[in-house]
Amino acid sequence: MIDLDKAKKEFEKYVKPYDIQNAKISRKIAHSYRVVEVSEQIAKSLNLTEEDIELAKLIGLLHDIGRFEQIRIYDTFSDKDSIDHANLGVKILFEDGLIRNFIEENKYDEIIYKAIKNHNKYAIEEGLNERELLHAKIIRDADKTDIYEIYINDLAKNVYVAYNYDNISKEKISDKILETVKAHKLVNRYDIKNEADKYVSSLAFVFDFYFKKGLEIVKERQYITKLINRVKTKDNEAEMNLIEENIQEYFKERNV
């Protein structure tokens, strides 16, 4: 049995020792709770059993648990410059045994482990069974959906937590990145050359959604248009319009 209320209380206990005044910490706490909600919406849209809906919500709650130690030790969200936060998360939960604080039964352990481990990777690893793959896909969609919400909140508060928007407006987007967008594919982080490329790679998250529900949220809330308009200038207008056109075209392809 999955007791999500108990899991949330344990989550509160886990994050309590961290510096809540640190914007990175508070941001990830709020993100975790919102991902629970989006995971529930996606799971319900797929007409899953109540058991799998609750499991999706638990994975949403725990998917970024490695972030808190990452921030404490390295003070960054950049896995490239510190440690893979998903790998750290499954270490904390399963090697250190913290998972039993959140759920007493161990029958879901492999599903939780593989979903969390794969949530931030360029692609899901081979060899997952049907249920493991389902939950890996749900958490990847839910996480990306709320990452857009985080960026929009940054814009509303005029805080440059994720990006320096002024730099992005001045930088040239690499040809490789634009070609990837035109191919409707997820950007490989190793192709990113500057902050403008990184920004566009986030916009291109839409090309890696498995289910319609997350895409519907992204489209309904106009995340893409708002994020593009934030950095569009006369110098990059053609490139930004091309990016938006391709994403809107992709929405149509997915019947969103």
ZAMARGU-647883 format. One record per residue (C-alpha): residue in three letters; x, y, z; residue number from 1. Coordinates in Angstrom, 1 decimal. Example, Ala and Ser with C-alpha at 12.3 -4.5 7.8 and 13.67 -1.06 7.14 Angstrom:
<node resn="ala" east="12.3" north="-4.5" up="7.8" resi="1"/>
<node resn="ser" east="13.7" north="-1.1" up="7.1" resi="2"/>
// end
This chain:
<node resn="met" east="0.0" north="0.0" up="0.0" resi="1"/>
<node resn="ile" east="1.2" north="3.5" up="-0.9" resi="2"/>
<node resn="asp" east="0.5" north="6.1" up="1.8" resi="3"/>
<node resn="leu" east="1.3" north="9.4" up="0.0" resi="4"/>
<node resn="asp" east="0.4" north="11.5" up="3.1" resi="5"/>
<node resn="lys" east="3.0" north="9.6" up="5.1" resi="6"/>
<node resn="ala" east="5.5" north="9.9" up="2.3" resi="7"/>
<node resn="lys" east="5.0" north="13.7" up="2.2" resi="8"/>
<node resn="lys" east="5.5" north="14.0" up="5.9" resi="9"/>
<node resn="glu" east="8.7" north="12.0" up="5.5" resi="10"/>
<node resn="phe" east="9.7" north="14.3" up="2.7" resi="11"/>
<node resn="glu" east="9.2" north="17.3" up="4.9" resi="12"/>
<node resn="lys" east="11.4" north="15.7" up="7.5" resi="13"/>
<node resn="tyr" east="14.1" north="15.0" up="5.0" resi="14"/>
<node resn="val" east="14.3" north="18.5" up="3.6" resi="15"/>
<node resn="lys" east="13.9" north="20.3" up="7.0" resi="16"/>
<node resn="pro" east="17.7" north="20.3" up="7.8" resi="17"/>
<node resn="tyr" east="18.5" north="22.1" up="4.5" resi="18"/>
<node resn="asp" east="18.6" north="25.9" up="4.2" resi="19"/>
<node resn="ile" east="15.1" north="26.8" up="3.2" resi="20"/>
<node resn="gln" east="16.2" north="30.4" up="2.7" resi="21"/>
<node resn="asn" east="18.4" north="29.2" up="-0.2" resi="22"/>
<node resn="ala" east="16.3" north="29.8" up="-3.3" resi="23"/>
<node resn="lys" east="17.6" north="26.7" up="-4.9" resi="24"/>
<node resn="ile" east="16.4" north="24.5" up="-2.0" resi="25"/>
<node resn="ser" east="13.0" north="26.2" up="-1.8" resi="26"/>
<node resn="arg" east="12.6" north="26.0" up="-5.5" resi="27"/>
<node resn="lys" east="13.2" north="22.2" up="-5.6" resi="28"/>
<node resn="ile" east="10.8" north="21.6" up="-2.7" resi="29"/>
<node resn="ala" east="8.0" north="23.4" up="-4.6" resi="30"/>
<node resn="his" east="9.0" north="21.7" up="-7.8" resi="31"/>
<node resn="ser" east="8.7" north="18.3" up="-6.2" resi="32"/>
<node resn="tyr" east="5.2" north="18.9" up="-5.0" resi="33"/>
<node resn="arg" east="4.1" north="20.3" up="-8.4" resi="34"/>
<node resn="val" east="5.6" north="17.3" up="-10.2" resi="35"/>
<node resn="val" east="3.4" north="15.1" up="-7.9" resi="36"/>
<node resn="glu" east="0.3" north="17.0" up="-9.2" resi="37"/>
<node resn="val" east="1.4" north="16.7" up="-12.9" resi="38"/>
<node resn="ser" east="2.3" north="13.1" up="-12.5" resi="39"/>
<node resn="glu" east="-1.2" north="12.5" up="-11.2" resi="40"/>
<node resn="gln" east="-2.8" north="14.3" up="-14.1" resi="41"/>
<node resn="ile" east="-0.8" north="12.3" up="-16.6" resi="42"/>
<node resn="ala" east="-1.5" north="9.0" up="-14.9" resi="43"/>
<node resn="lys" east="-5.2" north="9.7" up="-14.8" resi="44"/>
<node resn="ser" east="-5.2" north="10.7" up="-18.5" resi="45"/>
<node resn="leu" east="-3.9" north="7.2" up="-19.2" resi="46"/>
<node resn="asn" east="-6.7" north="5.6" up="-17.2" resi="47"/>
<node resn="leu" east="-4.3" north="3.8" up="-15.0" resi="48"/>
<node resn="thr" east="-5.3" north="1.9" up="-11.9" resi="49"/>
<node resn="glu" east="-5.4" north="3.8" up="-8.5" resi="50"/>
<node resn="glu" east="-2.3" north="1.9" up="-7.5" resi="51"/>
<node resn="asp" east="-0.3" north="3.1" up="-10.5" resi="52"/>
<node resn="ile" east="-1.6" north="6.7" up="-10.0" resi="53"/>
<node resn="glu" east="-0.4" north="6.7" up="-6.4" resi="54"/>
<node resn="leu" east="2.9" north="5.1" up="-7.5" resi="55"/>
<node resn="ala" east="3.4" north="7.8" up="-10.1" resi="56"/>
<node resn="lys" east="2.7" north="10.5" up="-7.5" resi="57"/>
<node resn="leu" east="5.3" north="8.9" up="-5.1" resi="58"/>
<node resn="ile" east="7.9" north="8.8" up="-7.9" resi="59"/>
<node resn="gly" east="7.1" north="12.5" up="-8.6" resi="60"/>
<node resn="leu" east="7.7" north="13.4" up="-4.9" resi="61"/>
<node resn="leu" east="11.1" north="11.6" up="-4.8" resi="62"/>
<node resn="his" east="12.4" north="12.1" up="-8.3" resi="63"/>
<node resn="asp" east="14.7" north="15.0" up="-7.3" resi="64"/>
<node resn="ile" east="15.7" north="13.9" up="-3.8" resi="65"/>
<node resn="gly" east="19.3" north="13.9" up="-5.0" resi="66"/>
<node resn="arg" east="19.1" north="17.7" up="-5.7" resi="67"/>
<node resn="phe" east="19.3" north="18.7" up="-2.0" resi="68"/>
<node resn="glu" east="22.6" north="17.1" up="-1.4" resi="69"/>
<node resn="gln" east="23.8" north="18.3" up="-4.8" resi="70"/>
<node resn="ile" east="23.0" north="21.9" up="-3.8" resi="71"/>
<node resn="arg" east="24.4" north="21.5" up="-0.3" resi="72"/>
<node resn="ile" east="27.7" north="20.2" up="-1.6" resi="73"/>
<node resn="tyr" east="28.1" north="21.9" up="-4.9" resi="74"/>
<node resn="asp" east="25.6" north="24.8" up="-4.9" resi="75"/>
<node resn="thr" east="24.6" north="24.1" up="-8.4" resi="76"/>
<node resn="phe" east="21.9" north="22.4" up="-10.5" resi="77"/>
<node resn="ser" east="24.4" north="21.5" up="-13.2" resi="78"/>
<node resn="asp" east="25.0" north="17.8" up="-13.2" resi="79"/>
<node resn="lys" east="27.8" north="18.4" up="-15.7" resi="80"/>
<node resn="asp" east="29.7" north="20.6" up="-13.2" resi="81"/>
<node resn="ser" east="28.9" north="18.4" up="-10.1" resi="82"/>
<node resn="ile" east="27.2" north="15.0" up="-9.9" resi="83"/>
<node resn="asp" east="24.3" north="13.3" up="-11.7" resi="84"/>
<node resn="his" east="21.4" north="14.2" up="-9.3" resi="85"/>
<node resn="ala" east="19.3" north="11.2" up="-10.4" resi="86"/>
<node resn="asn" east="22.1" north="8.7" up="-9.7" resi="87"/>
<node resn="leu" east="22.7" north="10.4" up="-6.4" resi="88"/>
<node resn="gly" east="19.0" north="10.2" up="-5.7" resi="89"/>
<node resn="val" east="18.8" north="6.4" up="-6.2" resi="90"/>
<node resn="lys" east="21.9" north="6.0" up="-4.1" resi="91"/>
<node resn="ile" east="20.3" north="7.9" up="-1.2" resi="92"/>
<node resn="leu" east="17.1" north="6.0" up="-1.5" resi="93"/>
<node resn="phe" east="18.3" north="2.5" up="-2.2" resi="94"/>
<node resn="glu" east="21.9" north="2.1" up="-1.2" resi="95"/>
<node resn="asp" east="21.5" north="4.2" up="1.9" resi="96"/>
<node resn="gly" east="18.1" north="2.7" up="2.6" resi="97"/>
<node resn="leu" east="16.0" north="5.9" up="2.8" resi="98"/>
<node resn="ile" east="13.3" north="4.5" up="0.6" resi="99"/>
<node resn="arg" east="11.8" north="2.6" up="3.5" resi="100"/>
<node resn="asn" east="11.0" north="5.9" up="5.2" resi="101"/>
<node resn="phe" east="8.7" north="6.7" up="2.4" resi="102"/>
<node resn="ile" east="7.1" north="3.3" up="1.7" resi="103"/>
<node resn="glu" east="7.2" north="0.2" up="3.8" resi="104"/>
<node resn="glu" east="6.7" north="-2.3" up="1.0" resi="105"/>
<node resn="asn" east="9.5" north="-3.2" up="-1.3" resi="106"/>
<node resn="lys" east="7.5" north="-4.5" up="-4.3" resi="107"/>
<node resn="tyr" east="7.7" north="-1.2" up="-6.1" resi="108"/>
<node resn="asp" east="11.4" north="-0.7" up="-5.6" resi="109"/>
<node resn="glu" east="12.6" north="-1.6" up="-9.1" resi="110"/>
<node resn="ile" east="10.0" north="0.6" up="-10.7" resi="111"/>
<node resn="ile" east="10.9" north="3.6" up="-8.5" resi="112"/>
<node resn="tyr" east="14.6" north="3.0" up="-8.9" resi="113"/>
<node resn="lys" east="14.5" north="2.9" up="-12.7" resi="114"/>
<node resn="ala" east="12.0" north="5.8" up="-13.1" resi="115"/>
<node resn="ile" east="14.1" north="8.1" up="-10.9" resi="116"/>
<node resn="lys" east="17.4" north="7.0" up="-12.4" resi="117"/>
<node resn="asn" east="16.2" north="7.6" up="-15.9" resi="118"/>
<node resn="his" east="14.2" north="10.8" up="-15.4" resi="119"/>
<node resn="asn" east="17.1" north="13.1" up="-16.3" resi="120"/>
<node resn="lys" east="18.9" north="11.1" up="-19.0" resi="121"/>
<node resn="tyr" east="19.0" north="11.9" up="-22.7" resi="122"/>
<node resn="ala" east="17.1" north="8.7" up="-23.3" resi="123"/>
<node resn="ile" east="15.6" north="5.9" up="-21.2" resi="124"/>
<node resn="glu" east="17.9" north="2.9" up="-20.8" resi="125"/>
<node resn="glu" east="17.1" north="-0.4" up="-22.6" resi="126"/>
<node resn="gly" east="15.8" north="-3.4" up="-20.8" resi="127"/>
<node resn="leu" east="12.9" north="-2.0" up="-18.7" resi="128"/>
<node resn="asn" east="9.8" north="-4.0" up="-18.4" resi="129"/>
<node resn="glu" east="6.4" north="-2.5" up="-19.5" resi="130"/>
<node resn="arg" east="5.5" north="-1.1" up="-16.1" resi="131"/>
<node resn="glu" east="9.0" north="0.2" up="-15.4" resi="132"/>
<node resn="leu" east="9.0" north="1.9" up="-18.8" resi="133"/>
<node resn="leu" east="5.5" north="3.4" up="-18.2" resi="134"/>
<node resn="his" east="6.6" north="5.1" up="-15.0" resi="135"/>
<node resn="ala" east="9.9" north="6.2" up="-16.4" resi="136"/>
<node resn="lys" east="8.0" north="8.0" up="-19.2" resi="137"/>
<node resn="ile" east="5.4" north="9.6" up="-16.8" resi="138"/>
<node resn="ile" east="8.1" north="11.1" up="-14.6" resi="139"/>
<node resn="arg" east="10.1" north="12.4" up="-17.5" resi="140"/>
<node resn="asp" east="7.0" north="14.2" up="-18.9" resi="141"/>
<node resn="ala" east="5.9" north="15.5" up="-15.5" resi="142"/>
<node resn="asp" east="9.4" north="16.8" up="-14.7" resi="143"/>
<node resn="lys" east="9.7" north="18.6" up="-18.1" resi="144"/>
<node resn="thr" east="6.2" north="20.1" up="-17.8" resi="145"/>
<node resn="asp" east="7.1" north="21.7" up="-14.5" resi="146"/>
<node resn="ile" east="10.5" north="22.9" up="-15.6" resi="147"/>
<node resn="tyr" east="8.6" north="25.2" up="-18.0" resi="148"/>
<node resn="glu" east="6.6" north="26.4" up="-15.0" resi="149"/>
<node resn="ile" east="9.8" north="27.2" up="-13.2" resi="150"/>
<node resn="tyr" east="11.2" north="29.2" up="-16.1" resi="151"/>
<node resn="ile" east="7.9" north="31.2" up="-16.3" resi="152"/>
<node resn="asn" east="8.0" north="31.9" up="-12.6" resi="153"/>
<node resn="asp" east="11.5" north="33.2" up="-13.1" resi="154"/>
<node resn="leu" east="10.2" north="35.6" up="-15.8" resi="155"/>
<node resn="ala" east="7.4" north="36.8" up="-13.6" resi="156"/>
<node resn="lys" east="9.7" north="37.5" up="-10.7" resi="157"/>
<node resn="asn" east="12.5" north="38.8" up="-12.9" resi="158"/>
<node resn="val" east="15.0" north="36.5" up="-11.3" resi="159"/>
<node resn="tyr" east="17.8" north="35.0" up="-13.4" resi="160"/>
<node resn="val" east="17.9" north="31.7" up="-11.6" resi="161"/>
<node resn="ala" east="17.9" north="29.5" up="-14.7" resi="162"/>
<node resn="tyr" east="19.4" north="31.8" up="-17.3" resi="163"/>
<node resn="asn" east="20.8" north="35.3" up="-18.0" resi="164"/>
<node resn="tyr" east="18.2" north="36.4" up="-20.5" resi="165"/>
<node resn="asp" east="20.2" north="39.4" up="-21.6" resi="166"/>
<node resn="asn" east="23.1" north="37.2" up="-22.7" resi="167"/>
<node resn="ile" east="20.8" north="34.9" up="-24.6" resi="168"/>
<node resn="ser" east="19.3" north="37.7" up="-26.6" resi="169"/>
<node resn="lys" east="22.8" north="38.6" up="-27.8" resi="170"/>
<node resn="glu" east="24.3" north="35.2" up="-28.5" resi="171"/>
<node resn="lys" east="24.1" north="33.3" up="-31.8" resi="172"/>
<node resn="ile" east="22.2" north="30.0" up="-31.7" resi="173"/>
<node resn="ser" east="24.4" north="27.2" up="-33.1" resi="174"/>
<node resn="asp" east="23.5" north="25.8" up="-36.5" resi="175"/>
<node resn="lys" east="23.5" north="22.3" up="-35.0" resi="176"/>
<node resn="ile" east="20.9" north="23.3" up="-32.4" resi="177"/>
<node resn="leu" east="18.6" north="24.8" up="-35.0" resi="178"/>
<node resn="glu" east="19.0" north="21.7" up="-37.2" resi="179"/>
<node resn="thr" east="18.0" north="19.5" up="-34.2" resi="180"/>
<node resn="val" east="14.9" north="21.7" up="-33.6" resi="181"/>
<node resn="lys" east="13.9" north="21.4" up="-37.3" resi="182"/>
<node resn="ala" east="14.2" north="17.7" up="-37.0" resi="183"/>
<node resn="his" east="11.9" north="17.8" up="-34.0" resi="184"/>
<node resn="lys" east="14.4" north="16.1" up="-31.7" resi="185"/>
<node resn="leu" east="15.7" north="16.6" up="-28.2" resi="186"/>
<node resn="val" east="19.0" north="18.5" up="-28.1" resi="187"/>
<node resn="asn" east="22.0" north="16.6" up="-26.9" resi="188"/>
<node resn="arg" east="23.7" north="18.6" up="-24.2" resi="189"/>
<node resn="tyr" east="27.1" north="17.9" up="-25.7" resi="190"/>
<node resn="asp" east="26.0" north="20.0" up="-28.7" resi="191"/>
<node resn="ile" east="25.4" north="23.1" up="-26.6" resi="192"/>
<node resn="lys" east="28.0" north="25.8" up="-27.1" resi="193"/>
<node resn="asn" east="26.6" north="28.8" up="-25.2" resi="194"/>
<node resn="glu" east="23.7" north="30.0" up="-23.1" resi="195"/>
<node resn="ala" east="21.4" north="30.6" up="-26.1" resi="196"/>
<node resn="asp" east="21.9" north="27.0" up="-27.2" resi="197"/>
<node resn="lys" east="21.1" north="25.9" up="-23.6" resi="198"/>
<node resn="tyr" east="17.9" north="28.0" up="-23.6" resi="199"/>
<node resn="val" east="16.8" north="26.6" up="-27.0" resi="200"/>
<node resn="ser" east="17.5" north="23.1" up="-25.7" resi="201"/>
<node resn="ser" east="15.0" north="23.7" up="-22.9" resi="202"/>
<node resn="leu" east="12.4" north="24.8" up="-25.5" resi="203"/>
<node resn="ala" east="13.1" north="21.6" up="-27.4" resi="204"/>
<node resn="phe" east="12.0" north="19.5" up="-24.4" resi="205"/>
<node resn="val" east="8.6" north="19.3" up="-26.1" resi="206"/>
<node resn="phe" east="10.1" north="16.9" up="-28.6" resi="207"/>
<node resn="asp" east="10.7" north="14.3" up="-25.8" resi="208"/>
<node resn="phe" east="7.2" north="14.1" up="-24.4" resi="209"/>
<node resn="tyr" east="5.6" north="10.6" up="-24.5" resi="210"/>
<node resn="phe" east="2.0" north="11.5" up="-23.5" resi="211"/>
<node resn="lys" east="-0.3" north="14.2" up="-24.7" resi="212"/>
<node resn="lys" east="-1.3" north="15.4" up="-21.3" resi="213"/>
<node resn="gly" east="2.0" north="17.2" up="-20.5" resi="214"/>
<node resn="leu" east="2.1" north="18.7" up="-24.0" resi="215"/>
<node resn="glu" east="-1.5" north="19.9" up="-23.5" resi="216"/>
<node resn="ile" east="-0.4" north="21.7" up="-20.3" resi="217"/>
<node resn="val" east="2.6" north="23.3" up="-22.1" resi="218"/>
<node resn="lys" east="0.4" north="24.5" up="-24.9" resi="219"/>
<node resn="glu" east="-2.5" north="25.7" up="-22.9" resi="220"/>
<node resn="arg" east="-0.2" north="27.8" up="-20.6" resi="221"/>
<node resn="gln" east="1.6" north="29.2" up="-23.6" resi="222"/>
<node resn="tyr" east="5.0" north="28.4" up="-22.1" resi="223"/>
<node resn="ile" east="6.8" north="28.3" up="-25.4" resi="224"/>
<node resn="thr" east="5.5" north="31.6" up="-26.7" resi="225"/>
<node resn="lys" east="6.2" north="33.4" up="-23.4" resi="226"/>
<node resn="leu" east="9.7" north="32.0" up="-23.2" resi="227"/>
<node resn="ile" east="10.5" north="32.8" up="-26.8" resi="228"/>
<node resn="asn" east="9.1" north="36.4" up="-26.5" resi="229"/>
<node resn="arg" east="11.3" north="36.9" up="-23.4" resi="230"/>
<node resn="val" east="14.5" north="36.6" up="-25.5" resi="231"/>
<node resn="lys" east="13.4" north="37.6" up="-29.0" resi="232"/>
<node resn="thr" east="15.2" north="40.6" up="-30.4" resi="233"/>
<node resn="lys" east="15.6" north="42.0" up="-33.9" resi="234"/>
<node resn="asp" east="18.9" north="40.2" up="-34.1" resi="235"/>
<node resn="asn" east="17.5" north="36.7" up="-33.3" resi="236"/>
<node resn="glu" east="13.9" north="37.1" up="-34.5" resi="237"/>
<node resn="ala" east="14.3" north="34.9" up="-37.5" resi="238"/>
<node resn="glu" east="15.8" north="32.0" up="-35.5" resi="239"/>
<node resn="met" east="13.2" north="32.4" up="-32.7" resi="240"/>
<node resn="asn" east="10.3" north="32.4" up="-35.1" resi="241"/>
<node resn="leu" east="11.7" north="29.3" up="-36.7" resi="242"/>
<node resn="ile" east="11.9" north="27.6" up="-33.4" resi="243"/>
<node resn="glu" east="8.3" north="28.5" up="-32.4" resi="244"/>
<node resn="glu" east="7.0" north="27.5" up="-35.8" resi="245"/>
<node resn="asn" east="8.6" north="24.1" up="-35.5" resi="246"/>
<node resn="ile" east="7.2" north="23.6" up="-32.0" resi="247"/>
<node resn="gln" east="3.7" north="24.6" up="-33.0" resi="248"/>
<node resn="glu" east="4.0" north="22.3" up="-36.0" resi="249"/>
<node resn="tyr" east="5.0" north="19.5" up="-33.6" resi="250"/>
<node resn="phe" east="1.9" north="20.2" up="-31.4" resi="251"/>
<node resn="lys" east="-0.2" north="19.7" up="-34.5" resi="252"/>
<node resn="glu" east="1.6" north="16.4" up="-35.3" resi="253"/>
<node resn="arg" east="0.8" north="15.2" up="-31.8" resi="254"/>
<node resn="asn" east="-2.9" north="16.4" up="-32.1" resi="255"/>
<node resn="val" east="-2.4" north="18.8" up="-29.2" resi="256"/>
// end
